[in-house]
Amino acid sequence: MATGSRRATAADIVASVQREISGGGLPAGSRLPPVRALEKQLGLSKNTAQAAYDELVARGLVEAREREGVFVLAANRTLAPTPIVRVPLPQLVPPPLSKPDLPGRGTTALSTVFIDPELLPTERIAECARSVLREKMPAQYEAQGYRPLREAIAKRLSARGLDVDADDVIITTGSQQSLDIVARSLATKRVAVESPVYAYAKLLFESLGNELVGMQLDPFGGIDLEVWDRALATRPSLAYLIPSFHNPTGYSYSSAELRGVLELCQRHGVAVLEDDWGSDMMSDGEYRPMLRMLGGKNVLYVNSFTKKLLPSLRVGFVAASPELVPTLVAMKRLSTLGNAWLTEAVVAEFLDRGYYDTHLAALQRALDTRYAACLAALEEMMPDGVRWTRPGGGPTLWLELPRSVDMSALESHLARRGVHISNASAAFIGAAHLHGFRIAYAFLSEIEMRSALTILADALRTLAR
């Protein structure tokens, strides 16, 4: 149980004994040294040694026998019986997503939407988690979501000019669950979406049996409202839109386009679901008008803390009109009953302390710097015929390549040199009118980004030859 020059802790003793038991060094029935022996040998306090033994008892590894000592218990391993009948496996559909969100170690992710972990407030989140854990954990979950978090979200949205009450907010597992419960609730299974569209939303809607109506979006030319008019005239039940920092192109609607799209939806009787995942990451993004702001409470509004706070927390929300909330909460209950109180309480604490606004300001400054460096590198390195969007900030932009570039060959060529790009073909409804992929300057340091873009430029010239 020696731990070197550092004085051993109760956790050290527990870990050491556990290793010895697992490795066979302490077989069942072995007697552990008495507490007084540990005090003398390791220079521990009696309380530390006793705490270690109490923890080992709690884990079921040892038992304390009165006046005899502490003894290792036999491992409780029951062998599985030989099956009498082998039932068949269920028949499942092929997986729609076969690749992980992030490539493996040693590979540069040039197309991810995630933020560099170095820019995320992990220490402050840990402080909030420790504070929350000191509270008494409730026995029951709240299906609609932790009330203090819903109140904090409503307060933030109201400050941005949205008419939202805490009772209008439903907390979800990231924005993906928000999309899921809305799509499950639709009476008519037809959804209008931008093309290209956020690929996970497309796959989700399709998996739930929705017919998709594509509305072409050109990040270099904007929205053709006449084309969208014809698409919405097919009377889908819902238009799913990403008007601020569109995923995957980085395009943001102009004020005229926001108003024009709302007027088209009103004329054709189409409801609106606004996904505002990215505006928080853009400098002065709080001043941009939103569909919910211009269209009122009937516009469903989705957002998430996932990308910009800590992806593993998986906390998002949907703000709905009061008459829709009961159905959406019921759909959430069918899939999860309720979400974990702990993560919602940690995010609520983070907001309440004012950490979120401080973090966003720092994040926006960092992304602005990386965005400017990315533009400079593209200007310097990219060969003729390559163009890119200029979203003004945020985490990503769209790189458009000449049609002569074979995307599969480029993807394979880059992979051999340790650079991963995302194939965007799954994001289009029908034939793809764009020929490129996303550049993720938010995930990479300036050195990493410049290195990856150097490899990309070299690959484009090699394939051109």
Beta strands, then each sheet from edge to edge (+ up, - down):
strand 1: 62-65
strand 2: 69-72
strand 3: 108-109
strand 4: 169-172
strand 5: 190-195
strand 6: 211-218
strand 7: 222-223
strand 8: 238-241
strand 9: 271-275
strand 10: 300-304
strand 11: 316-319
strand 12: 387-388
strand 13: 396-400
strand 14: 419-420
strand 15: 436-440
sheet 1: 1+ 2-
sheet 2: 3+ 14+
sheet 3: 4+ 11- 10+ 9+ 8+ 5+ 6+ 7-
sheet 4: 12+ 13- 15+
end
